[in-house]
């Protein structure tokens, strides 16, 4: 059974077509009313995907690029489609959007 849910950010805080580190080591990506969350860790070298706080490189509202080695990940499933970790995936963090807020299970955040 899932525990209580906690808000990690407002959906509007996440740039449309971009990303936000909404909680420690949790990246939220957004396109319109949709959002996905992943651990902010590249599967290539286990380092954060961003180089500076909240500076995520995204393209066409659907691709995230690791700032360190240029691996490209899809928003929808976190799959690496180009770069040094081709075929690997980001670790998904289950979220729910309610009343304009991004919620995670606070007993199992990642």
C-alpha distances in whole Angstrom, upper triangle without the diagonal:
4,7,10,12,15,19,20,23,25,25,29,29,29,32,32,33,32,29,28,27,24,23,24,24,22,24,24,26,27,29,30,27,25,23,22,20,21,22,26,27,30,29,33,33,30,32,30,31,33,37,37,34,32,35,33,36,35,37,37,34,32,33,32,35,34,37,38,39,38,35,34,31,29,27,25,24,25,28,31,34,37,38,38,34,34,32,29,26,25,21,19,16,14,15,15,19,19,22,24,22,20,16,14,11,13,11,11,14,16
4,7,8,12,15,17,20,21,22,25,25,25,28,29,29,28,26,25,23,21,19,21,21,19,21,20,23,24,26,27,24,22,20,19,17,18,19,23,24,27,27,31,31,28,29,27,28,30,33,33,30,29,32,30,33,32,34,34,31,29,30,29,32,31,34,35,36,36,33,32,28,27,25,23,22,23,26,29,32,35,36,35,32,33,30,27,24,22,19,16,14,11,12,12,16,16,19,21,18,16,12,10,7,9,8,8,11,13
4,7,10,13,15,18,20,21,25,25,25,28,29,30,29,26,24,22,19,18,19,20,18,21,20,23,24,27,28,25,23,21,20,18,19,19,23,25,28,28,32,32,28,29,27,28,30,33,32,29,28,31,30,33,32,35,35,32,31,31,30,32,32,34,35,36,36,34,33,29,29,26,25,24,25,28,31,34,36,37,37,33,34,32,29,26,24,20,18,15,13,13,13,16,16,19,20,17,15,12,9,6,7,6,8,10,13
4,7,10,13,16,17,19,22,22,23,26,27,29,27,24,22,21,18,16,18,20,18,20,19,22,23,26,26,23,22,20,19,18,19,20,23,25,28,29,33,33,29,29,27,28,29,32,31,28,27,30,29,32,31,34,34,31,30,31,30,32,32,34,35,37,36,34,33,30,29,26,25,25,25,29,31,34,37,38,38,34,35,34,31,27,24,21,19,15,13,12,12,14,13,16,17,14,13,10,8,6,6,7,10,11,14
4,7,9,12,14,15,19,18,19,23,23,25,24,21,19,18,15,14,16,18,15,17,16,19,19,22,22,19,18,16,16,15,17,18,20,23,26,27,31,31,27,27,25,25,26,29,28,25,23,27,26,29,28,30,31,27,27,28,26,29,29,31,33,34,34,32,30,27,26,23,22,22,23,26,29,32,34,35,35,32,33,32,29,25,22,19,16,13,11,9,9,11,10,13,14,11,10,6,5,4,6,8,10,9,13
4,6,9,11,13,16,16,17,20,22,23,22,19,17,15,12,11,14,16,13,15,14,18,18,21,21,19,18,16,16,14,16,17,19,22,25,26,30,30,26,26,23,24,24,27,26,22,21,24,24,27,26,29,30,26,26,27,25,28,27,29,31,33,32,31,29,26,25,22,22,23,23,26,29,32,34,34,35,32,33,32,29,25,22,19,17,13,12,10,10,11,11,12,13,9,8,5,6,6,6,9,11,9,13
4,6,8,10,13,12,13,17,18,20,19,16,14,13,9,10,13,15,12,14,12,15,15,19,18,16,16,13,14,13,15,16,18,21,24,26,29,29,26,25,22,22,22,25,23,20,18,21,21,24,24,26,27,23,24,25,23,26,26,27,29,31,30,29,28,25,24,20,21,22,22,25,28,30,32,33,34,31,32,31,28,25,21,19,17,13,12,10,9,9,9,10,10,6,6,4,7,9,9,13,13,11,14
4,7,9,12,10,11,15,17,18,16,13,10,9,6,6,10,12,9,10,9,13,14,17,18,16,15,12,13,11,13,13,14,18,21,23,26,26,23,21,18,19,18,21,20,16,14,18,18,21,21,24,25,21,21,22,20,23,22,23,26,28,27,26,25,22,22,18,19,20,19,23,25,28,29,30,31,28,30,29,26,22,19,17,15,12,12,10,11,10,12,13,11,8,6,6,7,10,10,13,13,10,13
4,6,8,7,8,12,14,16,14,12,9,9,6,8,12,14,11,11,9,12,12,15,15,14,14,11,13,11,14,15,15,19,22,25,27,27,24,23,19,19,18,21,19,15,13,16,16,19,19,22,23,19,20,21,19,22,22,23,26,28,27,26,24,22,21,18,19,20,20,24,25,28,29,30,31,29,30,30,27,24,20,19,17,14,14,11,11,10,11,11,9,6,6,8,10,13,13,17,17,14,16
4,5,5,7,11,12,15,14,12,11,12,9,12,16,17,14,13,10,12,11,14,13,11,12,11,13,13,16,18,18,22,24,27,30,30,27,26,22,21,20,23,21,18,15,18,18,20,19,22,22,18,20,21,20,23,24,25,28,30,28,27,25,23,22,18,19,21,21,25,27,29,30,31,33,31,32,31,29,25,22,21,19,16,16,12,12,9,9,9,6,4,6,9,12,15,16,20,20,17,19
4,5,6,8,9,12,11,11,10,12,10,13,17,17,14,12,9,10,8,10,9,8,9,8,11,12,15,17,18,21,23,26,28,29,27,25,22,20,20,23,21,18,15,17,16,18,17,19,19,15,16,18,18,21,22,23,26,28,26,25,23,21,19,15,16,19,19,22,24,26,28,29,31,29,29,29,27,23,20,20,17,15,15,11,11,8,9,9,5,5,6,10,13,16,18,21,20,17,19
4,5,7,8,11,11,11,11,13,12,15,19,19,16,14,11,11,9,11,9,9,11,11,14,15,18,20,20,23,25,28,30,31,28,27,23,21,20,23,21,18,14,16,16,18,17,19,18,15,17,19,19,22,23,24,27,29,27,26,24,22,20,17,18,21,21,25,26,27,29,30,32,31,31,31,29,26,23,23,21,19,18,15,14,11,12,11,7,8,10,13,16,20,21,24,24,21,22
4,6,9,12,10,9,8,10,9,12,16,17,14,12,10,11,10,12,12,12,13,12,14,14,16,18,17,21,23,26,28,28,26,24,20,19,17,19,17,14,11,13,14,16,16,18,19,15,17,19,17,20,21,21,24,27,25,25,23,21,20,17,19,21,21,24,25,27,28,29,30,29,30,30,28,25,22,22,20,18,18,15,15,13,14,13,10,9,10,13,16,19,20,23,23,19,20
4,6,8,7,6,5,9,8,12,15,15,12,10,7,7,6,9,10,11,11,9,11,11,14,16,15,18,20,23,25,25,23,21,18,16,15,17,16,13,10,11,11,13,12,15,15,12,14,15,14,16,18,18,22,24,22,21,19,17,17,13,15,18,17,20,21,23,24,25,27,26,26,27,25,21,18,19,17,16,16,14,14,12,15,15,11,10,10,13,15,19,20,23,22,18,19
4,6,5,6,7,11,12,15,18,18,15,12,10,8,7,8,9,11,12,11,13,14,16,18,16,20,21,24,25,26,25,22,19,16,15,17,16,14,10,11,10,11,10,12,13,10,12,13,13,15,17,18,21,23,21,21,18,17,16,13,16,19,18,21,21,22,23,24,27,26,26,27,25,22,20,21,19,19,19,17,17,15,17,17,14,14,13,17,19,23,23,27,25,22,22
4,5,8,10,14,14,18,21,20,17,14,11,8,5,5,6,9,9,9,12,14,16,19,18,21,22,24,26,27,26,24,21,18,17,20,19,17,14,14,12,13,10,11,10,7,10,12,13,16,18,19,23,24,21,21,18,16,15,12,14,17,17,20,21,21,23,24,27,26,26,26,25,22,20,21,19,19,19,17,17,15,17,17,13,14,14,18,20,23,25,28,26,23,23
4,7,11,14,15,19,21,19,17,13,11,7,6,5,7,10,10,10,11,13,15,18,17,19,19,22,23,25,24,22,19,16,15,18,18,17,13,13,10,10,7,8,7,4,7,9,9,13,15,16,20,21,18,17,14,13,12,9,12,15,14,17,17,18,19,21,23,23,22,23,22,19,18,19,18,18,19,18,18,17,19,20,16,17,16,19,21,24,26,29,26,23,23
4,7,11,12,16,17,16,14,10,8,6,6,7,10,12,11,10,11,12,13,15,14,16,17,20,21,22,21,19,16,13,12,15,14,13,10,9,7,8,6,8,9,7,8,9,8,11,13,14,17,19,16,16,14,12,12,9,13,15,14,16,17,18,18,20,22,21,21,22,21,18,16,18,17,17,18,17,18,17,20,20,17,16,15,18,19,23,24,27,25,21,20
4,7,9,12,14,12,10,7,5,4,6,9,12,13,12,9,9,9,10,12,10,13,14,18,19,20,18,16,13,10,10,13,12,11,7,8,6,8,8,11,13,10,10,10,8,11,12,13,16,18,16,16,14,12,12,10,13,14,13,16,16,18,19,20,21,20,21,22,20,17,14,15,14,14,16,15,16,15,18,19,16,15,13,16,16,20,21,23,21,18,17
4,5,9,11,10,8,6,5,7,9,12,14,15,14,11,11,10,11,12,10,13,15,18,20,21,18,16,12,11,10,13,11,9,5,8,7,11,11,14,16,13,14,14,11,13,14,14,17,19,18,18,17,15,15,13,15,17,15,18,19,21,22,22,23,22,23,24,22,18,15,16,15,14,16,14,16,15,18,19,15,13,11,14,15,18,18,21,20,16,16
4,6,7,7,6,4,6,9,12,15,17,18,16,13,12,9,10,9,8,11,14,17,19,19,16,14,10,10,9,12,11,8,6,9,9,12,14,17,19,17,17,16,13,14,14,14,17,19,19,18,18,16,17,14,17,17,15,19,19,22,23,22,23,22,23,24,21,18,14,14,14,12,15,14,16,16,19,20,17,14,12,14,13,17,16,19,17,13,13
4,7,8,6,6,6,10,12,15,17,16,15,12,11,9,10,11,10,14,17,20,22,22,19,17,13,14,13,16,14,11,9,12,12,16,16,20,21,18,18,18,16,18,17,18,20,23,22,21,20,18,19,16,18,18,17,20,22,24,25,25,26,24,26,26,23,20,16,15,14,12,13,12,14,13,16,17,14,11,9,10,11,14,13,17,15,12,13
4,6,5,7,9,13,15,19,20,20,18,15,13,10,11,10,10,13,16,19,22,21,17,16,13,14,14,16,15,12,11,14,15,18,19,22,24,21,21,21,18,19,18,19,21,23,23,22,22,20,20,18,19,20,18,21,23,26,27,26,27,25,26,26,23,20,16,15,14,11,13,12,15,15,17,19,17,13,11,11,10,12,11,14,13,9,11
4,6,8,11,15,18,21,23,23,21,17,16,12,11,9,9,11,15,17,20,18,15,13,11,13,13,15,14,11,11,15,15,18,20,23,26,23,23,22,18,19,17,18,19,22,22,22,22,20,21,19,21,21,18,21,22,26,26,25,25,23,26,26,22,19,16,14,14,12,15,15,18,19,21,22,20,17,14,14,13,14,13,15,13,10,10
4,7,10,13,17,20,23,22,20,16,14,10,8,6,5,7,11,14,16,15,11,10,8,10,11,13,13,11,11,14,13,16,18,21,24,21,20,19,16,16,14,15,16,18,19,18,18,17,18,17,19,18,15,18,19,22,23,22,21,19,22,22,18,16,12,11,12,10,14,14,18,19,22,24,21,18,15,15,13,15,14,16,13,10,9
4,7,10,13,17,19,19,16,13,10,7,6,5,5,9,12,14,17,17,14,13,10,10,11,15,14,12,11,13,12,15,16,19,21,19,18,17,14,16,14,16,18,19,19,18,18,15,16,14,15,15,13,16,17,21,22,22,22,20,21,21,18,15,11,10,9,8,11,11,14,15,18,20,18,15,12,12,10,13,13,15,12,9,8
4,7,10,14,16,16,14,10,8,5,5,6,5,9,11,14,17,17,14,13,10,9,10,13,13,11,9,11,9,12,12,16,18,15,14,13,11,13,12,14,16,18,17,16,15,13,13,11,13,13,11,15,16,18,20,20,20,18,20,20,17,14,10,10,10,9,11,11,14,15,18,20,17,14,11,13,12,15,15,18,15,12,11
4,7,10,13,12,10,7,6,4,7,9,9,12,14,17,19,20,18,16,13,12,12,16,16,13,10,12,10,13,12,15,16,13,12,13,11,14,14,16,19,20,19,17,16,13,13,9,11,12,11,15,16,19,20,21,22,20,21,21,19,15,12,12,10,9,11,9,11,11,15,16,14,12,9,11,11,14,16,18,16,13,12
4,7,10,11,8,5,5,6,8,11,11,14,15,17,19,21,19,18,14,12,13,16,16,15,11,12,9,11,9,12,12,9,9,9,9,12,13,15,18,19,17,16,14,11,10,7,9,11,10,13,15,17,18,20,21,20,20,20,18,15,12,13,11,11,12,11,13,12,16,17,14,13,11,13,14,18,19,22,19,16,15
4,6,7,6,4,7,9,12,15,15,17,18,21,23,24,23,21,18,16,16,19,19,17,13,14,12,13,10,12,12,8,9,11,11,14,16,18,21,22,20,19,16,13,11,8,10,12,13,16,17,18,20,22,24,23,22,22,21,18,15,16,14,14,14,12,13,11,14,15,12,12,10,14,15,19,21,23,21,18,18
4,6,5,6,9,12,15,18,18,20,21,23,25,27,25,24,21,18,18,22,22,20,16,17,14,14,11,11,10,6,7,10,12,16,18,20,23,24,21,20,16,14,12,8,10,13,14,17,18,19,21,23,25,24,23,23,22,19,18,19,16,17,17,15,15,13,16,17,14,14,13,17,18,22,24,27,25,22,22
4,6,8,11,14,18,21,21,24,24,26,29,30,29,28,24,22,22,25,24,22,19,19,17,17,14,14,12,9,11,14,16,19,22,23,27,27,25,24,20,18,15,12,13,16,17,20,22,22,24,27,29,28,27,26,26,23,21,22,19,19,18,16,15,12,14,15,12,13,13,17,19,23,25,28,26,23,24
4,7,10,14,17,20,21,24,25,27,29,31,29,28,25,23,23,26,26,23,20,21,19,20,17,17,16,12,13,16,18,21,24,25,29,29,27,25,22,19,17,13,13,16,18,21,23,24,26,28,31,29,28,27,26,23,21,21,18,17,16,13,12,9,11,11,9,11,11,14,17,20,22,25,24,21,22
4,7,11,14,17,18,21,22,24,26,28,26,26,23,20,21,25,24,22,19,20,17,18,15,16,15,11,11,14,15,19,21,23,26,27,24,22,19,16,13,10,9,12,14,17,20,21,23,25,28,25,25,24,23,19,18,18,15,14,13,11,10,8,11,13,11,11,10,13,15,18,21,23,21,19,19
4,7,10,14,15,18,19,21,23,25,23,22,19,17,18,22,21,19,16,17,15,16,14,15,15,11,11,13,13,17,18,21,24,24,22,20,18,14,12,8,8,11,12,15,18,19,22,24,25,23,23,22,20,17,15,15,12,11,10,8,9,8,11,13,11,10,8,11,12,16,18,20,18,16,16
4,7,11,12,14,16,17,20,22,19,19,17,15,16,20,20,19,16,17,14,16,14,15,16,12,11,12,12,15,16,19,21,22,20,18,15,12,10,7,7,8,9,12,15,17,19,21,23,20,20,19,17,13,11,11,8,8,8,7,9,10,14,16,14,13,9,11,11,14,17,19,16,13,13
4,7,9,12,13,15,18,19,17,16,14,13,14,18,18,16,14,16,13,15,14,17,18,15,13,13,12,15,15,18,20,21,19,17,16,12,12,9,9,10,9,13,15,18,20,21,22,19,20,19,16,12,9,9,6,5,7,7,10,11,15,17,15,13,9,10,9,12,14,16,13,10,10
4,6,8,10,11,15,16,13,13,11,10,13,16,17,16,14,15,13,15,14,17,19,16,14,13,11,13,13,16,17,18,17,15,14,11,11,9,10,9,8,11,13,16,18,18,19,16,17,16,13,10,6,5,4,5,8,9,13,15,18,21,19,16,13,13,11,14,15,16,13,10,8
4,5,8,10,13,13,10,10,9,9,12,15,16,15,14,15,13,16,16,19,21,19,17,16,13,14,13,15,16,17,17,15,15,13,14,13,14,12,10,13,14,18,19,19,18,16,17,17,14,10,7,5,6,7,10,12,16,18,21,23,21,18,15,15,12,14,15,16,13,10,7
4,7,10,12,12,9,8,5,6,8,11,12,11,11,12,10,13,14,17,20,18,16,15,11,12,10,12,13,14,15,13,14,12,14,13,15,14,11,14,14,17,18,17,17,15,17,17,14,12,8,8,10,10,14,15,18,19,22,25,22,19,16,17,15,17,17,19,16,13,10
4,6,9,8,5,5,4,6,9,12,14,13,14,14,12,14,15,18,21,20,18,15,12,12,9,11,11,12,13,12,13,12,14,14,16,15,11,13,12,16,16,15,14,12,15,15,12,10,7,8,11,12,16,17,21,22,26,28,26,23,20,20,18,19,20,20,17,15,12
4,5,6,5,6,6,6,9,12,15,15,15,15,12,13,14,17,20,19,17,14,11,10,7,10,9,9,10,8,10,10,13,14,16,14,10,11,10,13,13,11,10,9,11,12,9,8,7,9,12,14,18,19,23,25,28,30,28,25,22,23,21,23,23,24,20,18,15
4,6,5,8,9,9,13,15,18,19,19,19,16,16,17,19,22,21,19,16,13,12,10,13,12,11,12,9,11,11,14,15,17,14,10,10,9,13,13,11,9,7,10,10,7,7,6,8,12,15,18,20,24,26,30,32,30,28,24,24,22,23,24,24,21,19,15
4,6,8,10,10,13,15,18,20,20,19,17,17,18,20,23,22,20,17,14,12,9,12,10,8,10,8,11,12,15,17,19,17,13,12,10,13,12,9,7,5,9,11,8,10,10,12,16,18,22,24,28,29,33,35,33,31,27,28,25,27,27,28,24,22,19
4,6,9,10,13,14,17,18,19,19,17,18,19,22,25,25,22,19,16,14,11,12,9,9,12,11,14,15,18,20,22,19,16,15,13,16,15,12,10,9,13,14,12,13,12,14,17,19,23,25,29,30,34,36,34,31,28,28,26,27,27,27,24,22,19
4,7,9,12,13,16,17,18,18,16,17,19,22,25,24,22,19,16,14,11,13,11,11,14,12,15,15,18,19,20,18,15,15,14,17,17,15,13,11,15,15,12,12,10,11,15,16,20,22,26,28,31,33,31,28,25,25,22,23,23,23,20,18,15
4,6,9,10,12,13,15,14,13,15,17,20,24,23,21,18,15,13,9,10,8,10,13,12,15,15,18,18,21,19,15,16,15,18,17,15,13,13,16,17,14,14,12,13,16,17,21,22,26,27,30,32,30,27,24,24,22,24,23,24,21,19,16
4,5,7,9,10,11,11,10,12,15,18,21,20,19,16,12,11,8,8,9,11,12,12,14,13,16,16,19,18,14,16,15,18,17,16,15,14,17,18,15,14,11,12,14,15,19,20,23,24,27,29,26,24,21,22,20,22,22,23,20,17,15
4,7,9,10,10,9,7,9,11,14,17,16,15,12,9,7,5,6,7,9,9,9,10,10,13,13,16,16,12,14,12,15,14,13,13,13,15,17,14,12,10,12,14,15,19,19,22,23,26,28,25,23,20,21,20,23,23,24,22,18,16
4,6,7,7,6,5,8,11,14,18,17,16,14,10,9,6,5,8,11,11,12,12,13,15,15,18,18,15,17,15,18,17,16,16,16,18,20,18,16,13,15,17,17,21,21,23,24,27,28,25,23,20,22,21,24,24,26,23,20,18
4,7,9,7,8,9,13,16,20,19,19,16,13,11,8,6,7,11,11,13,15,16,19,19,22,22,18,20,18,20,19,17,17,18,20,23,20,19,17,19,20,21,24,24,27,27,30,31,28,26,24,25,25,27,27,29,26,23,21
4,6,5,8,10,14,17,21,20,20,18,15,13,12,9,11,14,15,17,18,18,21,20,23,24,20,22,21,23,22,20,21,21,24,26,23,22,19,20,21,21,25,24,27,26,29,30,26,24,22,24,24,27,26,28,26,23,22
4,5,8,12,14,18,21,19,20,18,15,15,13,12,14,17,17,18,19,19,21,19,22,23,20,23,22,24,24,22,23,23,25,27,24,22,19,20,20,19,22,21,24,23,26,26,23,21,19,21,21,24,23,25,24,20,20
4,6,10,12,15,18,16,17,16,13,13,13,12,15,17,17,18,17,17,18,16,20,21,18,21,20,23,22,22,23,22,24,25,23,21,17,18,18,18,20,19,21,20,23,23,20,18,17,19,19,22,22,25,23,19,19
4,7,9,13,16,15,16,14,11,11,11,9,12,15,14,16,15,16,17,16,20,21,18,20,19,21,20,20,21,21,23,24,22,20,18,19,20,20,22,21,23,23,25,26,22,21,19,22,22,25,25,28,26,22,21
4,6,10,13,12,12,10,7,8,8,7,11,13,12,13,12,12,13,12,16,17,14,16,16,17,17,17,18,18,19,21,19,17,14,17,17,17,20,19,22,21,24,25,22,20,18,21,21,24,24,27,25,21,20
4,7,10,10,11,8,6,5,7,7,11,12,9,11,10,11,12,12,16,17,14,16,14,15,14,14,17,17,18,20,19,17,15,18,18,20,22,22,24,23,26,27,24,23,21,23,24,27,28,30,27,24,22
4,7,7,7,5,4,6,9,10,14,14,11,11,9,9,10,9,13,15,13,14,13,14,14,15,17,17,17,19,18,16,15,18,17,19,21,20,22,21,25,26,22,22,20,22,23,26,27,30,27,24,22
4,5,6,5,6,8,12,13,16,16,12,12,9,10,10,10,13,15,14,15,14,13,13,15,18,18,17,19,19,18,17,20,20,21,23,22,24,23,26,27,24,24,22,25,26,29,30,33,30,27,25
4,5,7,9,11,15,16,20,19,15,15,12,12,11,10,13,16,15,16,16,14,15,17,21,21,19,21,21,19,19,22,21,22,23,23,23,22,26,26,23,24,22,25,26,30,31,34,31,28,27
4,6,9,12,15,16,20,20,17,16,13,12,10,8,11,14,13,15,16,15,16,19,22,21,20,21,20,18,17,20,18,19,20,19,20,19,22,23,19,20,18,21,23,26,28,30,28,25,24
4,7,10,14,16,19,18,15,14,10,8,6,5,8,10,10,11,12,12,13,16,19,18,17,17,17,15,14,17,16,18,18,18,19,19,22,23,21,21,19,21,22,25,27,29,26,24,22
4,7,10,12,15,15,11,10,6,5,5,6,9,10,9,10,9,9,10,12,15,15,14,15,15,13,12,15,15,17,19,19,21,21,24,26,23,22,20,22,23,26,27,29,26,23,22
4,7,9,12,12,9,8,6,5,6,7,10,11,9,10,9,10,11,12,14,13,13,15,14,12,11,14,14,16,18,18,21,21,24,26,23,22,19,21,21,24,26,27,24,21,19
4,6,9,8,5,6,5,6,9,10,14,14,11,11,9,10,9,9,12,12,12,14,14,13,12,15,16,18,21,21,24,24,28,29,26,25,22,24,24,27,28,29,26,23,21
4,5,6,5,5,7,8,11,13,16,15,12,12,10,12,11,9,10,10,12,15,13,12,11,14,16,18,21,22,25,25,29,31,27,26,23,25,24,26,27,28,25,22,20
4,6,6,8,10,12,15,16,19,19,15,16,14,15,13,12,12,13,15,18,17,16,14,17,19,21,24,24,27,27,31,32,29,27,24,26,26,28,28,30,27,24,22
4,6,8,11,13,17,18,21,20,17,17,14,16,14,11,11,12,15,18,16,16,15,18,20,22,25,26,29,30,33,35,32,30,27,29,27,30,30,31,28,25,23
4,6,9,12,16,18,21,20,16,15,12,13,11,7,7,9,12,15,14,15,15,18,20,23,26,27,30,31,35,36,33,32,29,30,29,31,31,33,29,27,24
4,6,10,13,15,18,18,14,14,10,11,8,6,8,10,11,14,14,14,14,18,20,22,25,26,29,29,33,35,31,30,27,29,28,31,31,33,30,27,24
4,7,10,13,16,14,11,10,7,8,6,4,6,7,8,10,10,10,11,15,17,20,22,24,27,28,31,33,30,29,26,27,26,29,30,31,27,25,22
4,7,10,12,12,9,8,5,6,5,6,9,9,8,10,10,10,11,14,16,18,21,22,24,25,29,31,28,27,24,26,25,27,29,30,27,24,21
4,6,9,8,5,5,4,6,8,9,11,10,9,10,9,8,8,11,12,15,17,18,21,22,26,28,25,24,21,22,22,24,26,27,24,21,19
4,6,6,5,6,7,7,10,12,15,13,12,11,11,9,9,12,12,15,16,17,19,20,23,26,23,22,19,21,21,23,25,27,24,21,19
4,6,6,8,10,11,13,16,18,16,15,15,14,11,10,12,10,13,14,14,16,16,20,22,19,18,16,18,18,21,23,24,22,19,17
4,6,8,11,12,15,18,20,17,16,15,14,11,11,12,10,12,12,13,14,15,19,21,19,19,16,17,17,20,22,24,21,19,17
4,5,9,11,14,16,18,15,14,12,11,8,8,9,8,11,12,13,15,17,21,24,22,21,17,18,17,19,22,23,20,18,16
4,6,9,12,13,15,12,11,10,9,5,5,7,7,11,12,14,17,18,22,25,23,21,18,19,18,20,22,23,19,17,15
4,6,9,11,12,9,8,7,6,4,6,9,10,14,16,18,20,22,26,28,26,25,21,22,21,23,25,26,22,20,17
4,6,7,9,6,5,5,6,6,8,11,13,16,19,21,23,25,28,31,28,27,24,25,24,26,27,28,25,22,19
4,7,10,8,6,7,8,9,11,15,16,20,21,23,25,27,30,33,30,29,26,28,27,29,31,31,28,26,23
4,7,7,5,8,10,11,13,17,19,22,24,26,28,29,33,35,32,31,28,30,29,31,33,34,30,28,25
4,6,6,9,10,12,13,17,19,23,25,27,30,31,35,37,34,33,29,31,30,32,33,34,30,28,25
4,6,9,9,12,13,17,20,23,26,28,31,32,36,38,36,34,31,32,30,32,33,33,30,27,24
4,6,6,8,10,13,16,20,23,25,28,30,33,36,33,32,28,29,27,29,30,30,26,25,21
4,6,8,11,15,17,20,23,25,28,30,33,36,34,32,29,30,28,30,31,32,28,26,23
4,7,10,13,15,19,21,23,26,28,32,35,33,31,28,28,27,28,30,30,26,25,21
4,7,10,12,16,18,21,24,26,30,33,31,29,25,26,24,25,26,26,23,21,18
4,6,9,12,15,17,20,23,26,29,27,25,22,22,20,21,23,23,20,18,15
4,6,9,12,15,18,20,24,27,24,22,19,19,17,19,20,21,17,15,12
4,7,10,13,16,19,22,25,24,21,17,17,14,15,17,17,13,12,8
4,6,9,13,15,19,22,20,18,14,14,12,13,15,16,12,10,8
4,6,10,13,16,19,18,15,11,10,8,9,11,12,9,7,5
4,7,10,13,17,16,14,10,9,6,8,11,12,9,8,8
4,7,10,13,12,10,7,5,5,8,10,13,11,9,10
4,6,10,10,8,6,5,7,9,12,14,13,12,14
4,7,6,5,5,6,9,12,14,17,17,15,17
4,5,5,7,7,11,13,15,18,18,17,19
4,6,9,10,14,16,18,21,21,20,22
4,7,10,13,16,18,21,21,19,21
4,6,10,13,14,18,18,15,18
4,7,10,12,15,15,12,14
4,7,9,12,12,10,12
4,6,9,8,6,9
4,5,5,6,9
4,6,5,9
4,6,9
4,6
4
